Amino acid sequence: MDGWERVGKNDLITGLDIGTTKVCALIAELDEQGQVLIIGMGIVPSTGMKKGVVVDIEATTRAVEEAVGIASRQANRDVDAVYVGVTGEHIASLNSSARVAITSPDREITHGDVQRVLESARVIVLPPDRQIIHSIPRSYAIDGQDGVKQPIGMSGSRLEVETHIIHGTTTFLNNVEKCVEKAGLEIVAPVLEPIATAEAVLMEAEKELGVCLVDIGGGTSDLAVFIKGEIFYSSVIPVGGNHVTNDVAFGLTVGRDEAERLKTESGNALLELVSEEDVIAVRQVGREEARSLRRTALVQIIEPRMQELFQLVKDELDKAECLGLTPAGLVISGGGSQLEGCVEVARQVMNMPVRIGSPQGIGAIGETLTHPRYATAIGLVLYGAKQIQAGRQPQQSQGFGGAFSFVQRFLDWLRDRFGTH
């Protein structure tokens, strides 16, 4: 029995979220009804990442091995390949377009025509140290008629496409790949984290109307804008929950663990939501006994950093000419979204509707993973499920070439076993 036959009737999907504060591995099955069932989960602290970039390969590799090992034992299934999330300040995006002539005698658009126009859209000039992670078709046009979602089978003489291209620094992406491979795993596909998170927390109606997603992680905050159902803009903001913790540690002269506790238990993003009478106990560095401080002293440190974060989001939307194009408002997710007052300060700065995005669309033990901190890992699993259900190979970057062979072997196995085309 070869390795693929272990999958049995269900497809196995593993999402790997390598974050600044944690590494989260989720194993899921895609059952015969298309339901995504999470059957294994492993979460361990992360010490080898900073702002989405590997700073310690050995520490990151150990964390990946441990998280995947825990999930694998819980699921009682072997894991050899993962969908891995990528982020970091080095990530950038642009929109590209291309057109090709339809040369068949009957002018019917084929799968080959679509592949040709997509490849043409990927022919962009990038610095030699950067590579494409995603090339996502946003919309097609046939003979000038735009808004076409699926052109295959339609007739025309000219096919055009608008794509969203996401690229990153090759060395940083290669370091993530090295950590995964040193842990004995292959990469099915690298996935930009906000694209994954969107799978878990956004409603299709929001994406169609126009919505901005901000996933507040430990070292960075990932941003993605969806318009008319498709991604329009994406970027990574170099401010996350750890910056708030560091500010508290510096401002109150406390250790980092104490700062994290204060932020989580007593923090608030908006001073006006806190009573002047509230008092907190603070264990400062160099003091044996806890000191009593007004809670407002803590919040006065937190509020400016959270205002800065959402001002940076607003500036990004302005730069991308997206302000006014997201009537569905702002959806915030990630562990940082759980800070009290986060929604309120976002509304004040952004002047738009704001809601917390919690994971949805999963079954089995996944039903308990409703905290926004799990949104990216769950989104990676949902992204993988969508790729399998579509029966297609994910778009890949050149630096993650091993992923091609993994998916191709799976598709070849399906064809040999079931005669699929």
C-alpha positions in Angstrom: 0.0 0.0 0.0 1.6 3.3 -1.1 1.5 6.5 1.0 -1.5 7.9 -0.7 -3.7 5.0 0.2 -3.5 5.9 3.8 -5.9 8.8 3.0 -8.7 6.3 2.4 -12.1 7.8 1.6 -11.2 11.1 3.1 -8.6 13.7 2.1 -6.1 14.8 4.7 -5.2 18.5 4.9 -2.7 20.0 7.4 -2.5 23.8 8.0 0.7 25.1 9.6 0.6 28.7 11.0 4.2 29.6 12.0 3.7 32.8 14.0 5.8 35.1 16.1 4.2 33.9 19.4 3.0 30.4 18.5 3.2 27.6 16.0 -0.2 26.0 15.3 -0.8 22.8 13.3 -4.3 21.6 12.4 -5.0 18.3 10.7 -8.4 18.0 9.0 -10.2 15.5 6.8 -12.4 16.4 3.9 -15.3 13.9 4.1 -17.4 12.5 1.2 -19.9 15.3 1.7 -17.2 18.0 1.5 -17.3 18.9 5.2 -14.0 19.9 6.7 -13.5 18.0 10.0 -10.5 18.9 12.2 -9.2 15.8 13.8 -5.8 16.9 15.3 -4.4 20.1 16.8 -1.0 21.1 18.1 0.0 24.5 19.5 3.4 25.3 20.9 5.2 28.6 21.8 7.3 30.1 19.0 10.7 31.7 19.7 12.4 31.5 16.3 10.3 34.0 14.4 10.2 37.8 14.5 7.7 39.9 12.5 7.0 36.9 10.3 10.6 36.2 9.5 12.8 33.3 10.7 15.5 34.4 13.0 16.4 31.0 14.5 16.0 28.0 12.1 16.7 25.4 14.7 14.1 26.8 17.2 11.5 27.2 14.5 12.2 23.7 13.2 11.7 22.2 16.7 8.5 24.1 17.2 7.1 22.9 13.8 8.1 19.3 14.7 6.5 19.5 18.1 3.2 21.2 16.9 2.8 18.8 14.0 3.7 15.8 16.2 1.1 16.7 18.8 -1.6 17.1 16.1 -0.5 13.9 14.4 -0.8 11.9 17.6 -4.2 13.3 18.4 -5.4 12.6 14.9 -3.7 9.2 14.8 -2.6 10.0 11.3 0.8 10.5 9.6 1.5 13.9 8.2 4.0 14.5 5.4 2.9 17.7 3.8 1.4 21.0 4.9 -0.2 24.3 3.7 2.1 26.8 5.4 1.2 30.5 6.1 3.7 33.2 5.1 3.8 36.8 6.2 6.3 39.5 7.1 7.2 43.1 6.2 8.9 41.9 3.0 5.5 40.9 1.5 4.2 43.2 -1.2 1.5 43.1 -3.9 0.4 44.6 -7.2 -2.4 44.1 -9.7 -1.4 43.0 -13.2 -3.4 42.4 -16.4 -2.8 40.5 -19.7 -4.6 39.5 -22.9 -4.3 36.7 -25.4 -5.9 36.0 -28.8 -8.2 33.0 -29.1 -6.9 31.1 -32.1 -9.2 28.0 -32.3 -11.4 27.9 -35.4 -14.6 27.9 -33.4 -13.3 30.7 -31.0 -14.3 28.7 -28.0 -12.2 29.5 -24.9 -10.4 26.4 -23.5 -8.5 25.6 -20.3 -5.3 26.1 -22.3 -6.3 29.7 -23.2 -7.0 30.5 -19.6 -3.6 29.1 -18.6 -1.9 31.2 -21.3 -3.4 34.5 -20.2 -2.7 33.7 -16.5 1.0 33.0 -17.4 1.1 36.3 -19.4 -0.1 38.2 -16.3 2.7 36.6 -14.2 5.3 38.1 -16.6 6.2 41.1 -14.5 9.5 42.8 -13.7 10.5 42.1 -10.1 13.9 42.6 -8.5 16.1 39.5 -8.6 15.8 38.9 -4.9 12.0 38.6 -5.0 9.6 35.9 -6.2 5.8 35.4 -6.7 3.9 33.7 -4.0 0.4 34.0 -5.5 -1.0 35.1 -8.8 -4.8 35.2 -8.2 -7.2 35.9 -11.1 -9.7 38.6 -10.0 -11.8 38.8 -13.2 -11.8 38.0 -16.9 -13.0 40.0 -19.9 -14.0 38.6 -23.3 -13.8 41.0 -26.3 -14.0 43.9 -23.9 -16.9 42.6 -21.9 -15.7 42.5 -18.3 -17.0 40.9 -15.2 -16.6 37.3 -16.5 -16.0 34.8 -13.7 -15.4 31.6 -15.6 -14.5 32.0 -19.3 -14.0 28.4 -20.2 -16.5 27.3 -22.8 -17.5 30.8 -23.8 -16.8 32.2 -27.3 -14.6 35.2 -28.2 -11.6 36.4 -30.1 -9.7 38.1 -27.2 -9.4 37.0 -23.5 -8.2 39.4 -20.8 -7.5 38.9 -17.1 -7.0 41.1 -14.1 -4.8 39.4 -11.4 -3.6 40.1 -7.9 0.1 39.2 -7.6 1.7 38.8 -4.2 5.5 38.5 -3.9 8.1 38.3 -1.2 11.8 38.2 -0.6 13.3 34.9 -1.8 15.7 34.4 1.1 13.0 34.9 3.8 10.7 32.5 2.0 13.4 30.0 1.6 14.2 30.1 5.3 10.6 29.2 6.1 10.8 26.4 3.6 14.0 25.1 5.2 12.4 24.9 8.6 9.5 22.9 7.2 11.7 20.6 5.3 14.1 20.1 8.2 11.0 19.0 10.2 10.5 16.2 7.6 7.6 17.8 5.8 6.8 19.0 2.3 5.0 22.2 1.4 1.8 21.7 -0.7 1.5 25.5 -1.1 2.7 28.7 0.7 -0.4 30.8 1.5 -0.3 34.5 2.4 -1.8 34.5 5.9 -4.6 37.1 5.3 -5.8 35.1 2.3 -6.0 32.1 4.6 -7.6 34.0 7.4 -10.2 35.4 5.0 -11.3 31.8 4.3 -12.2 31.4 8.0 -13.7 34.7 9.0 -15.2 36.6 6.0 -18.6 36.1 4.6 -19.0 35.9 0.8 -21.5 38.8 1.0 -18.9 41.0 2.7 -16.3 40.2 0.0 -18.8 40.9 -2.7 -19.8 44.2 -1.2 -16.2 45.3 -0.3 -14.5 44.6 3.0 -11.1 45.0 4.7 -9.6 42.3 6.9 -6.9 43.0 9.5 -5.4 40.0 11.3 -3.5 41.2 14.3 -0.7 38.8 15.1 2.1 39.0 17.6 4.8 40.7 15.3 2.7 41.9 12.4 -0.8 42.7 11.3 -1.9 41.3 7.9 -4.2 43.3 5.7 -6.4 42.2 2.8 -9.0 44.1 0.9 -11.7 42.2 -1.1 -13.9 44.0 -3.7 -16.5 42.3 -5.9 -15.8 39.0 -4.3 -12.0 38.9 -5.1 -8.9 40.1 -3.4 -7.9 43.6 -4.5 -5.1 44.6 -2.2 -2.9 43.0 0.4 0.0 44.1 2.6 1.7 43.5 6.0 1.9 46.2 8.7 4.9 45.9 11.0 2.8 46.4 14.2 1.2 43.6 16.3 0.3 42.6 19.8 3.9 42.2 20.9 4.5 45.9 20.3 1.7 46.7 22.9 3.3 44.2 25.3 6.7 45.8 24.9 5.3 49.3 25.4 3.7 48.2 28.7 6.9 46.5 29.8 8.9 49.7 29.2 6.3 52.1 30.4 5.6 50.4 33.7 9.1 48.9 34.3 7.8 45.3 34.4 9.0 42.0 32.9 7.6 40.9 29.6 5.4 38.1 31.1 4.0 40.6 33.6 3.3 43.0 30.8 1.5 40.4 28.8 -0.6 39.5 31.9 -1.5 43.1 32.5 -2.4 43.7 28.8 -4.6 40.5 28.7 -6.3 40.9 32.1 -6.6 44.6 32.6 -5.7 46.3 29.2 -8.0 48.4 27.1 -7.5 50.1 23.8 -9.6 53.1 24.7 -9.1 55.3 27.8 -12.7 56.5 27.8 -13.9 53.0 28.5 -12.0 52.7 31.8 -13.0 54.1 35.2 -10.7 56.5 37.0 -11.3 54.4 40.1 -10.0 51.1 38.8 -6.8 49.9 40.4 -4.5 47.1 39.3 -1.6 45.3 41.1 1.7 45.6 39.2 4.8 43.6 39.9 7.6 45.9 38.8 11.2 44.8 38.2 13.4 45.2 41.3 10.4 45.3 43.7 9.5 42.3 45.9 5.9 43.4 46.5 3.3 44.3 44.0 2.5 48.0 43.6 -1.0 49.4 43.2 -1.5 51.6 40.1 -4.5 53.2 38.5 -5.7 51.1 35.5 -5.7 54.3 33.5 -1.9 54.4 33.6 -1.8 51.1 31.8 -4.4 52.1 29.2 -2.6 55.4 28.5 0.3 53.3 27.3 -1.9 50.9 25.2 -4.2 53.4 23.5 -1.6 55.3 21.4 -0.1 52.1 20.0 -3.6 50.8 19.0 -4.5 54.1 17.4 -1.2 53.9 15.5 -2.0 50.5 14.2 -5.4 51.4 12.8 -4.0 54.7 11.4 -1.5 52.6 9.5 -4.4 50.5 8.2 -6.2 53.6 7.1 -3.1 54.9 5.4 -2.7 51.6 3.6 -6.3 51.8 2.3 -5.7 55.4 1.2 -2.5 54.4 -0.6 -4.3 51.6 -2.4 -7.2 53.9 -3.2 -9.6 51.6 -1.3 -11.1 54.1 1.1 -14.7 54.3 0.3 -14.7 51.0 -1.5 -15.3 48.8 1.6 -18.9 49.5 2.7 -19.0 46.2 4.6 -16.4 47.8 6.8 -13.5 46.3 8.7 -13.2 42.8 10.1 -10.4 42.3 12.7 -9.1 38.9 13.7 -6.1 37.3 15.3 -5.1 37.2 19.0 -4.6 41.0 19.1 -8.3 41.5 18.3 -9.3 40.3 21.7 -7.9 43.3 23.5 -10.8 45.1 25.2 -11.8 48.3 23.3 -10.1 47.1 20.1 -13.4 47.4 18.1 -14.2 50.8 19.5 -10.8 52.4 18.8 -10.9 50.9 15.3 -14.3 52.5 14.7 -13.0 55.9 15.9 -9.9 55.9 13.7 -11.4 54.2 10.6 -14.8 55.7 10.7 -16.5 52.5 9.3 -18.3 49.5 10.7 -16.1 47.1 12.6 -16.6 43.5 13.8 -14.5 40.7 15.3 -13.9 37.9 12.8 -14.1 34.4 14.4 -13.4 31.1 12.6 -16.4 29.3 11.0 -17.1 26.6 8.5 -15.5 23.6 10.3 -16.6 20.5 12.1 -15.4 18.0 14.7 -13.0 19.4 17.3 -12.8 22.5 15.1 -16.1 23.6 16.5 -14.2 24.5 19.7 -11.6 26.6 17.9 -13.7 29.7 17.7 -11.1 32.1 19.1 -9.8 34.5 16.5 -6.2 33.5 17.3 -6.9 30.2 15.4 -8.3 31.9 12.4 -5.2 31.7 10.2 -4.6 28.0 10.9 -8.2 27.1 10.3 -8.1 29.3 7.1 -5.1 27.3 5.8 -7.1 24.1 6.2 -10.1 25.6 4.5 -7.9 26.9 1.7 -6.5 23.4 1.2 -10.0 21.9 1.1 -11.0 24.4 -1.6 -8.0 23.5 -3.7 -8.8 19.8 -3.4 -12.5 20.3 -4.1 -11.6 22.4 -7.2 -9.3 19.6 -8.4 -6.6 21.9 -9.3 -3.0 22.5 -8.5 -2.3 25.7 -6.4 -0.5 28.6 -7.9 3.1 28.3 -6.8 6.3 30.4 -6.5 9.6 29.1 -7.9 11.1 28.8 -4.4 8.6 26.3 -3.3 9.1 23.9 -6.1 8.7 20.7 -4.0 5.0 21.5 -3.6 4.4 21.0 -7.3 5.5 17.4 -7.2 3.4 16.7 -4.1 0.2 17.9 -5.6 1.0 16.4 -9.0 1.5 13.0 -7.4 -1.8 13.3 -5.6 -3.6 14.2 -8.9 -1.9 11.4 -10.7 -2.9 8.9 -8.0 -6.5 10.1 -8.3 -6.5 9.6 -12.1 -4.9 6.1 -11.8 -7.3 4.9 -9.1 -10.5 6.5 -10.1 -10.0 7.5 -13.7 -10.6 11.2 -13.0 -9.7 13.8 -15.6 
